[in-house]
Amino acid sequence: MKLNRNKIITALILILCFTPLINSSLALFLGILASVFGIKSSLSKYKGQLLKISIVLMGFGMNLEQVVSASKSGFIYTTISVLSVMILGLMIGRVLKVDKNTSILISSGTAICGGSAIAAVSSVINAEDNQISFSLIVVFVLNAIALFIFPVIGHFFNLDQITFGNWAAIAIHDTSSVVGAGASYGDKALEVATTVKLIRALWIIPLSLVISLFNKNSGKIQIPWFILIFVVAIMTSHFIPSGHSLFLKFNQLGKKGMVIALFFIGSGLSMENIKEAGLKSFIQGISLWLITGVISLILLT
């Protein structure tokens, strides 16, 4: 009976996600609420694939010229932030005496793109399951908070959509929360945030290579191929204007897919996992997150 209840409630929430009633923040909140009440879905294991597909679909609705412009300005911000956050994160981890691998994973997740960076780097340093879990939990909790408070802060300081998009892409860890925050702030903010964030995600490759050079037991390097497909989607919509109406539908479908992915991400959170992550790991993650958020906001404004 419990299984049927879970399926029915999950199905109702997923149906609502396809309506204007549920936005990114609310979807994440509903996911967390579902987790608190023990409501699980077997479909949540596909959240990673759904997230990537949704981002690619949203690419069909982006303007190539504006994306190129955002890429040029975003590259400088991204380069500075990735290098400085990574170094600062490792320093904080060392001061707090956080486990070495956990410290590297938290720093990588904060510097680049949350869970994707942690997954890629963990395979390079051959991290243990508990180290990966701790890092993912720390980054995920901060992502959830950021999705709620960043748009509020942006409106409080009257940030324009371009500035907010750049800030969200630099100061929020995971791609899902960056896109969700951008979408709630405006279409232009969504476009800039997504583009700059995916540029940032490309740093997974050089960072993994550098870490592998200093790690004797380095493993396989994971390359985020979906970013290339995202670029292809943008170029397709630009060079085939006759398909505009179809591409617009793809874009809308991608936005709905992102909302559903955020619900599944929220449903994967549990208080037990948060407790297991440990206080020092959270202090490292929170310190690094606050420093990154405040400094990047000051520099961008």
C-alpha positions in Angstrom: 0.0 0.0 0.0 2.9 2.3 0.8 4.5 1.7 -2.6 1.2 2.6 -4.3 0.9 5.8 -2.2 4.4 6.8 -3.2 3.7 6.2 -6.9 0.5 8.2 -6.8 2.0 11.2 -5.0 5.1 11.2 -7.2 2.9 11.0 -10.3 0.8 13.9 -9.2 3.8 16.1 -8.4 5.4 15.2 -11.8 2.1 16.2 -13.5 2.2 19.5 -11.6 5.8 20.1 -12.8 4.5 20.4 -16.3 2.3 23.2 -15.3 3.2 26.9 -14.6 2.3 26.3 -11.0 5.6 24.7 -10.1 8.9 26.5 -10.7 12.5 25.4 -10.1 12.6 26.4 -6.4 9.3 24.9 -5.6 10.2 21.6 -7.3 13.3 21.3 -5.2 11.4 22.1 -2.1 8.7 19.5 -2.9 11.5 16.9 -3.5 13.0 17.6 -0.1 9.6 17.4 1.5 8.9 14.1 -0.3 12.2 12.8 1.1 11.3 13.9 4.7 8.0 11.9 4.4 9.7 8.9 3.0 8.3 9.2 -0.5 10.7 7.8 -3.0 10.6 7.2 -6.8 12.5 4.6 -8.8 12.7 7.2 -11.6 15.0 9.4 -9.4 18.0 7.4 -10.4 17.7 8.9 -13.9 18.0 12.5 -12.6 21.5 12.9 -13.9 20.6 11.9 -17.4 17.4 14.0 -17.3 19.5 17.0 -16.2 21.8 16.7 -19.2 19.1 16.1 -21.7 17.2 19.1 -20.4 20.2 21.4 -20.7 20.7 20.2 -24.3 17.0 20.9 -25.1 17.2 24.4 -23.6 20.1 25.1 -26.0 17.7 25.1 -28.9 16.1 28.3 -27.6 19.3 30.3 -27.1 20.7 33.0 -29.3 24.1 32.2 -30.7 25.4 35.8 -30.8 24.4 36.4 -27.2 25.9 33.1 -26.1 29.2 34.0 -27.8 29.1 37.4 -26.1 28.4 35.8 -22.7 31.2 33.2 -23.3 33.8 35.9 -23.9 33.1 37.8 -20.7 32.3 34.7 -18.7 35.6 33.0 -19.6 37.7 35.6 -17.7 35.4 35.4 -14.6 35.4 31.6 -14.8 39.2 31.2 -15.1 39.9 33.5 -12.1 37.1 31.9 -10.0 38.0 28.3 -10.7 41.7 28.7 -9.8 41.2 30.9 -6.8 38.3 28.8 -5.3 40.3 25.6 -5.8 43.4 26.9 -4.0 41.4 28.5 -1.3 39.3 25.4 -0.7 42.3 23.2 -0.3 43.8 25.7 2.2 40.6 25.8 4.3 40.4 22.0 4.2 44.0 21.7 5.4 43.4 24.2 8.3 40.3 22.3 9.4 42.1 19.0 8.9 39.4 17.6 6.6 40.2 14.3 5.0 42.4 15.0 1.9 40.2 13.3 -0.7 37.0 14.8 0.8 38.7 18.3 0.8 39.7 17.9 -2.9 36.2 16.8 -3.8 34.4 19.7 -2.0 36.9 22.2 -3.5 36.4 20.8 -7.0 32.6 20.8 -6.6 32.6 24.4 -5.4 35.1 25.6 -8.0 33.5 24.0 -11.0 30.1 22.3 -11.2 29.1 20.5 -8.1 28.2 16.9 -8.5 29.6 16.5 -12.0 33.0 17.7 -10.9 32.9 15.5 -7.8 32.0 12.5 -9.9 34.8 13.2 -12.4 37.5 14.0 -9.8 36.5 11.1 -7.6 37.4 8.7 -10.4 40.8 10.3 -10.8 41.8 10.1 -7.1 40.0 6.8 -6.5 38.0 8.2 -3.7 36.0 5.9 -1.4 32.2 5.9 -1.4 31.9 7.6 2.0 34.2 10.5 0.8 32.2 10.9 -2.4 28.9 10.8 -0.4 30.1 13.4 2.2 31.2 15.8 -0.6 28.0 15.4 -2.6 25.9 16.0 0.5 27.8 19.2 1.5 27.6 20.6 -2.1 23.9 19.6 -2.5 22.7 21.2 0.7 24.4 24.5 -0.3 23.0 24.2 -3.8 19.5 23.9 -2.4 19.9 26.9 -0.2 21.4 28.9 -3.1 18.5 28.2 -5.4 16.1 29.8 -2.9 18.2 32.8 -1.7 20.1 33.9 -4.8 17.1 35.3 -6.7 16.0 37.1 -3.5 19.5 38.7 -3.0 19.6 39.6 -6.7 16.3 41.5 -6.5 17.4 43.1 -3.3 20.5 44.6 -4.9 18.6 45.3 -8.1 21.0 43.2 -10.2 20.3 43.2 -13.9 19.8 39.8 -15.6 23.3 39.7 -17.1 25.0 40.4 -13.8 22.9 37.9 -12.0 23.5 35.3 -14.6 27.2 35.7 -14.2 27.0 35.7 -10.5 24.9 32.6 -10.3 27.2 30.7 -12.6 30.2 31.6 -10.5 28.9 31.4 -7.0 26.4 28.4 -7.2 28.0 25.0 -7.4 25.8 22.6 -9.4 24.4 23.2 -12.9 20.9 22.3 -11.9 20.7 25.1 -9.2 22.4 27.6 -11.5 19.9 27.0 -14.3 17.0 27.0 -11.8 18.1 30.3 -10.2 18.6 31.8 -13.7 15.2 30.6 -14.8 13.5 32.1 -11.8 15.2 35.5 -12.4 14.5 35.9 -16.1 15.2 34.5 -19.6 18.3 36.5 -20.2 19.7 35.5 -16.7 18.9 31.9 -17.6 20.8 32.2 -20.9 23.9 33.8 -19.4 23.9 31.6 -16.3 23.7 28.4 -18.4 26.3 29.4 -20.9 28.9 30.6 -18.3 28.2 27.6 -16.1 28.9 25.2 -18.9 32.1 27.0 -19.8 33.0 26.5 -16.1 32.1 22.8 -16.4 34.7 22.4 -19.1 37.4 22.9 -16.4 36.6 19.4 -15.3 39.0 18.2 -18.0 42.2 20.2 -17.2 41.6 20.0 -13.4 41.3 16.2 -13.7 44.5 16.0 -15.7 46.4 18.2 -13.2 45.2 16.1 -10.2 46.1 12.9 -12.0 49.7 14.1 -12.4 50.0 14.5 -8.7 48.1 11.4 -7.8 50.0 8.1 -8.0 46.8 6.0 -8.1 44.9 8.1 -10.6 42.0 6.6 -12.4 39.9 7.3 -15.5 39.1 10.9 -16.5 35.5 11.6 -17.3 34.7 14.1 -20.0 31.3 16.0 -20.0 30.3 15.3 -23.6 26.8 16.7 -23.2 28.3 20.2 -23.2 29.4 19.6 -26.9 25.9 18.5 -27.7 24.5 21.6 -26.0 26.7 23.8 -28.3 25.5 21.8 -31.4 21.9 22.5 -30.3 22.5 26.2 -30.2 24.2 26.2 -33.6 21.4 24.1 -35.1 18.7 26.6 -34.0 20.8 29.4 -35.4 21.6 27.9 -38.8 18.2 26.4 -39.4 15.8 29.3 -38.7 12.9 27.4 -40.5 12.7 25.1 -37.5 12.2 27.9 -35.0 8.8 26.8 -33.8 10.0 23.2 -33.2 13.1 24.4 -31.5 11.1 26.6 -29.2 9.1 23.6 -28.1 12.3 21.7 -27.4 13.4 24.7 -25.3 10.2 24.6 -23.3 10.4 20.9 -22.8 14.0 21.3 -21.5 12.8 23.8 -19.0 10.1 21.4 -17.7 12.6 18.6 -17.7 14.9 20.8 -15.5 12.0 21.3 -13.0 11.4 17.6 -12.8 15.2 16.9 -12.4 15.2 19.3 -9.4 12.4 17.5 -7.8 14.2 14.2 -8.1 17.4 15.8 -6.8 15.5 17.1 -3.7 14.0 13.7 -3.1 17.4 12.2 -2.7 18.3 14.2 0.3 18.1 12.7 3.8 18.9 14.0 7.3 20.9 10.8 8.0 23.2 11.6 5.1 23.6 15.2 6.3 24.6 14.1 9.8 27.1 11.6 8.3 28.9 14.3 6.3 30.5 15.7 9.4 30.8 19.2 10.8 34.2 20.0 9.4 33.2 19.1 5.9 30.2 21.5 6.2 32.4 24.2 7.7 34.8 23.9 4.7 32.0 24.0 2.2 30.1 26.8 3.8 33.2 29.0 4.3 34.3 28.5 0.7 30.7 29.1 -0.6 30.3 32.3 1.4 33.7 33.7 0.4 33.1 32.9 -3.3 29.6 34.4 -3.3 30.4 37.6 -1.5 33.7 38.4 -3.4 32.2 37.5 -6.8 29.1 39.7 -6.1 31.4 42.6 -5.2 33.6 42.2 -8.3 30.6 41.9 -10.7 28.8 45.0 -9.3 
